[in-house]
Amino acid sequence: MDSLKKKLEEEIATLEYELRNELPKEIQRARAHGDLSENAEFHAAKERQGYVNARLNQLRRRLGELAMVDLSRIPRGRVGLGSEVVVLDLHKDEEITFRLVASEETDLSKGWISTTSPIGRGLLGKEEGDVVKFPIPGGVREMEILKLTTIHDLGT
């Protein structure tokens, strides 16, 4: 969670620098070319300025949401944000390890899935031994939770 907050803070700092230092210079240079109605450089810089402002608002809002995550409300003994879950895919007879993370941290190559993904939502609140069913194209996938390590056990 702390690494995600740091990543968001770094992106905010980079975008704030661009908004306050680089974009005003680009807009000023473009204005120097004269007629703004047909000035592609001016329009591109203004469009980028709008995008940067929107992205900054989005990042600040997300950072505020993450700051309000109350670790004491994440369950112990049940799957929640930050949990590492070893499941047995009952159809494939294969063990898979997932870690439930915030959507910005999703990385399927590491087995990190979002709590808002179909599998993540299905696992939330479940315990070791539970069988969870997920709709998939062409049927249903069943997984049994073999092992659960919560965020409290991981110490993150």
BALOBA-1460 file (C-alpha; in Angstrom, 3 decimals):
// residues 156
<rec num="1" residu="m" x="0.000" y="0.000" z="0.000"/>
<rec num="2" residu="d" x="2.849" y="2.381" z="0.852"/>
<rec num="3" residu="s" x="4.560" y="1.699" z="-2.493"/>
<rec num="4" residu="l" x="1.326" y="2.549" z="-4.307"/>
<rec num="5" residu="k" x="0.983" y="5.796" z="-2.358"/>
<rec num="6" residu="k" x="4.596" y="6.660" z="-3.194"/>
<rec num="7" residu="k" x="4.019" y="5.897" z="-6.886"/>
<rec num="8" residu="l" x="0.949" y="8.160" z="-6.957"/>
<rec num="9" residu="e" x="2.800" y="10.940" z="-5.134"/>
<rec num="10" residu="e" x="5.676" y="10.725" z="-7.651"/>
<rec num="11" residu="e" x="3.296" y="10.950" z="-10.600"/>
<rec num="12" residu="i" x="1.555" y="13.921" z="-8.979"/>
<rec num="13" residu="a" x="4.901" y="15.708" z="-8.506"/>
<rec num="14" residu="t" x="5.905" y="15.070" z="-12.135"/>
<rec num="15" residu="l" x="2.582" y="16.323" z="-13.496"/>
<rec num="16" residu="e" x="2.585" y="19.381" z="-11.214"/>
<rec num="17" residu="y" x="6.054" y="20.304" z="-12.505"/>
<rec num="18" residu="e" x="4.865" y="19.935" z="-16.101"/>
<rec num="19" residu="l" x="1.735" y="21.993" z="-15.399"/>
<rec num="20" residu="r" x="3.580" y="24.815" z="-13.620"/>
<rec num="21" residu="n" x="6.836" y="24.953" z="-15.590"/>
<rec num="22" residu="e" x="6.834" y="23.227" z="-18.973"/>
<rec num="23" residu="l" x="3.322" y="23.834" z="-20.290"/>
<rec num="24" residu="p" x="3.280" y="27.608" z="-19.630"/>
<rec num="25" residu="k" x="6.522" y="27.904" z="-21.643"/>
<rec num="26" residu="e" x="5.038" y="25.854" z="-24.508"/>
<rec num="27" residu="i" x="1.886" y="27.961" z="-24.535"/>
<rec num="28" residu="q" x="3.928" y="31.175" z="-24.497"/>
<rec num="29" residu="r" x="6.115" y="29.948" z="-27.398"/>
<rec num="30" residu="a" x="3.035" y="28.963" z="-29.382"/>
<rec num="31" residu="r" x="1.384" y="32.335" z="-28.770"/>
<rec num="32" residu="a" x="4.460" y="34.036" z="-30.190"/>
<rec num="33" residu="h" x="3.669" y="32.421" z="-33.569"/>
<rec num="34" residu="g" x="0.634" y="34.644" z="-33.994"/>
<rec num="35" residu="d" x="-2.896" y="33.617" z="-35.021"/>
<rec num="36" residu="l" x="-4.131" y="31.202" z="-32.331"/>
<rec num="37" residu="s" x="-7.112" y="29.934" z="-34.347"/>
<rec num="38" residu="e" x="-4.857" y="27.922" z="-36.671"/>
<rec num="39" residu="n" x="-1.962" y="27.367" z="-34.278"/>
<rec num="40" residu="a" x="-1.655" y="23.573" z="-33.790"/>
<rec num="41" residu="e" x="1.134" y="23.927" z="-31.212"/>
<rec num="42" residu="f" x="-1.026" y="26.209" z="-29.063"/>
<rec num="43" residu="h" x="-4.035" y="23.887" z="-29.284"/>
<rec num="44" residu="a" x="-1.892" y="20.823" z="-28.478"/>
<rec num="45" residu="a" x="-0.384" y="22.533" z="-25.436"/>
<rec num="46" residu="k" x="-3.821" y="23.662" z="-24.195"/>
<rec num="47" residu="e" x="-5.196" y="20.146" z="-24.723"/>
<rec num="48" residu="r" x="-2.269" y="18.683" z="-22.783"/>
<rec num="49" residu="q" x="-2.864" y="21.231" z="-20.025"/>
<rec num="50" residu="g" x="-6.476" y="20.060" z="-19.741"/>
<rec num="51" residu="y" x="-5.394" y="16.412" z="-19.627"/>
<rec num="52" residu="v" x="-2.741" y="17.081" z="-16.955"/>
<rec num="53" residu="n" x="-5.268" y="18.965" z="-14.801"/>
<rec num="54" residu="a" x="-7.791" y="16.123" z="-15.097"/>
<rec num="55" residu="r" x="-5.178" y="13.465" z="-14.309"/>
<rec num="56" residu="l" x="-3.929" y="15.434" z="-11.287"/>
<rec num="57" residu="n" x="-7.462" y="15.646" z="-9.913"/>
<rec num="58" residu="q" x="-7.923" y="11.912" z="-10.446"/>
<rec num="59" residu="l" x="-4.608" y="11.059" z="-8.737"/>
<rec num="60" residu="r" x="-5.269" y="13.345" z="-5.767"/>
<rec num="61" residu="r" x="-8.729" y="11.828" z="-5.307"/>
<rec num="62" residu="r" x="-7.288" y="8.281" z="-5.441"/>
<rec num="63" residu="l" x="-4.525" y="9.200" z="-2.983"/>
<rec num="64" residu="g" x="-7.184" y="10.569" z="-0.635"/>
<rec num="65" residu="e" x="-9.161" y="7.328" z="-0.929"/>
<rec num="66" residu="l" x="-6.071" y="5.257" z="-0.131"/>
<rec num="67" residu="a" x="-5.288" y="7.440" z="2.876"/>
<rec num="68" residu="m" x="-8.703" y="6.528" z="4.259"/>
<rec num="69" residu="v" x="-8.117" y="2.759" z="4.046"/>
<rec num="70" residu="d" x="-8.469" y="1.543" z="7.603"/>
<rec num="71" residu="l" x="-6.298" y="-1.551" z="8.049"/>
<rec num="72" residu="s" x="-8.165" y="-2.416" z="11.228"/>
<rec num="73" residu="r" x="-11.314" y="-2.913" z="9.128"/>
<rec num="74" residu="i" x="-9.636" y="-5.458" z="6.840"/>
<rec num="75" residu="p" x="-10.730" y="-8.840" z="8.197"/>
<rec num="76" residu="r" x="-8.446" y="-11.344" z="9.862"/>
<rec num="77" residu="g" x="-8.981" y="-14.923" z="8.720"/>
<rec num="78" residu="r" x="-10.958" y="-13.846" z="5.657"/>
<rec num="79" residu="v" x="-9.819" y="-12.700" z="2.227"/>
<rec num="80" residu="g" x="-9.420" y="-8.913" z="1.982"/>
<rec num="81" residu="l" x="-7.225" y="-6.253" z="0.412"/>
<rec num="82" residu="g" x="-3.581" y="-7.340" z="0.615"/>
<rec num="83" residu="s" x="-4.366" y="-11.023" z="1.158"/>
<rec num="84" residu="e" x="-2.351" y="-13.738" z="-0.502"/>
<rec num="85" residu="v" x="-4.597" y="-16.653" z="-1.451"/>
<rec num="86" residu="v" x="-3.576" y="-20.090" z="-2.717"/>
<rec num="87" residu="v" x="-6.459" y="-21.709" z="-4.577"/>
<rec num="88" residu="l" x="-6.979" y="-25.023" z="-6.307"/>
<rec num="89" residu="d" x="-8.650" y="-24.639" z="-9.689"/>
<rec num="90" residu="l" x="-10.985" y="-27.631" z="-9.454"/>
<rec num="91" residu="h" x="-11.460" y="-27.852" z="-13.216"/>
<rec num="92" residu="k" x="-7.745" y="-27.846" z="-14.093"/>
<rec num="93" residu="d" x="-6.524" y="-29.459" z="-10.836"/>
<rec num="94" residu="e" x="-3.959" y="-26.669" z="-10.619"/>
<rec num="95" residu="e" x="-2.810" y="-24.523" z="-7.686"/>
<rec num="96" residu="i" x="-2.722" y="-20.779" z="-8.287"/>
<rec num="97" residu="t" x="-1.558" y="-18.018" z="-5.950"/>
<rec num="98" residu="f" x="-3.257" y="-14.624" z="-6.043"/>
<rec num="99" residu="r" x="-2.598" y="-11.437" z="-4.119"/>
<rec num="100" residu="l" x="-5.503" y="-9.025" z="-3.852"/>
<rec num="101" residu="v" x="-4.365" y="-5.470" z="-4.509"/>
<rec num="102" residu="a" x="-5.708" y="-2.044" z="-5.426"/>
<rec num="103" residu="s" x="-6.503" y="-1.682" z="-9.124"/>
<rec num="104" residu="e" x="-3.371" y="0.430" z="-9.798"/>
<rec num="105" residu="e" x="-1.143" y="-2.405" z="-8.578"/>
<rec num="106" residu="t" x="-2.682" y="-5.159" z="-10.728"/>
<rec num="107" residu="d" x="0.017" y="-7.314" z="-12.355"/>
<rec num="108" residu="l" x="-1.172" y="-10.661" z="-13.674"/>
<rec num="109" residu="s" x="2.396" y="-11.863" z="-14.259"/>
<rec num="110" residu="k" x="2.888" y="-11.701" z="-10.468"/>
<rec num="111" residu="g" x="-0.589" y="-13.056" z="-9.701"/>
<rec num="112" residu="w" x="-1.673" y="-9.659" z="-8.352"/>
<rec num="113" residu="i" x="-5.370" y="-9.173" z="-9.048"/>
<rec num="114" residu="s" x="-7.630" y="-6.291" z="-8.205"/>
<rec num="115" residu="t" x="-10.241" y="-6.580" z="-5.489"/>
<rec num="116" residu="t" x="-12.657" y="-5.293" z="-8.151"/>
<rec num="117" residu="s" x="-11.869" y="-8.048" z="-10.693"/>
<rec num="118" residu="p" x="-14.364" y="-10.929" z="-10.981"/>
<rec num="119" residu="i" x="-12.033" y="-13.349" z="-9.171"/>
<rec num="120" residu="g" x="-11.058" y="-10.716" z="-6.602"/>
<rec num="121" residu="r" x="-14.693" y="-9.896" z="-5.842"/>
<rec num="122" residu="g" x="-15.503" y="-13.604" z="-5.576"/>
<rec num="123" residu="l" x="-12.681" y="-14.235" z="-3.112"/>
<rec num="124" residu="l" x="-13.393" y="-11.263" z="-0.828"/>
<rec num="125" residu="g" x="-14.692" y="-12.324" z="2.573"/>
<rec num="126" residu="k" x="-14.049" y="-16.032" z="2.004"/>
<rec num="127" residu="e" x="-12.049" y="-18.378" z="4.274"/>
<rec num="128" residu="e" x="-9.714" y="-21.336" z="3.867"/>
<rec num="129" residu="g" x="-11.687" y="-24.377" z="2.702"/>
<rec num="130" residu="d" x="-14.377" y="-22.336" z="0.933"/>
<rec num="131" residu="v" x="-15.177" y="-23.209" z="-2.686"/>
<rec num="132" residu="v" x="-15.757" y="-20.138" z="-4.821"/>
<rec num="133" residu="k" x="-17.555" y="-20.171" z="-8.180"/>
<rec num="134" residu="f" x="-16.788" y="-17.614" z="-10.888"/>
<rec num="135" residu="p" x="-18.733" y="-17.190" z="-14.112"/>
<rec num="136" residu="i" x="-16.478" y="-17.509" z="-17.153"/>
<rec num="137" residu="p" x="-17.305" y="-17.542" z="-20.849"/>
<rec num="138" residu="g" x="-18.853" y="-20.918" z="-21.509"/>
<rec num="139" residu="g" x="-19.507" y="-21.934" z="-17.914"/>
<rec num="140" residu="v" x="-18.407" y="-21.663" z="-14.327"/>
<rec num="141" residu="r" x="-14.939" y="-21.951" z="-12.797"/>
<rec num="142" residu="e" x="-14.628" y="-23.370" z="-9.282"/>
<rec num="143" residu="m" x="-11.720" y="-22.762" z="-6.933"/>
<rec num="144" residu="e" x="-11.117" y="-24.034" z="-3.439"/>
<rec num="145" residu="i" x="-9.184" y="-21.793" z="-1.066"/>
<rec num="146" residu="l" x="-6.278" y="-23.895" z="0.210"/>
<rec num="147" residu="k" x="-4.291" y="-21.255" z="2.085"/>
<rec num="148" residu="l" x="-4.927" y="-17.684" z="3.149"/>
<rec num="149" residu="t" x="-2.430" y="-15.137" z="4.396"/>
<rec num="150" residu="t" x="-4.013" y="-11.781" z="5.215"/>
<rec num="151" residu="i" x="-2.380" y="-8.368" z="5.082"/>
<rec num="152" residu="h" x="-2.045" y="-8.607" z="8.875"/>
<rec num="153" residu="d" x="-0.036" y="-11.825" z="8.587"/>
<rec num="154" residu="l" x="2.135" y="-10.443" z="5.782"/>
<rec num="155" residu="g" x="2.987" y="-7.356" z="7.813"/>
<rec num="156" residu="t" x="2.562" y="-5.001" z="4.853"/>
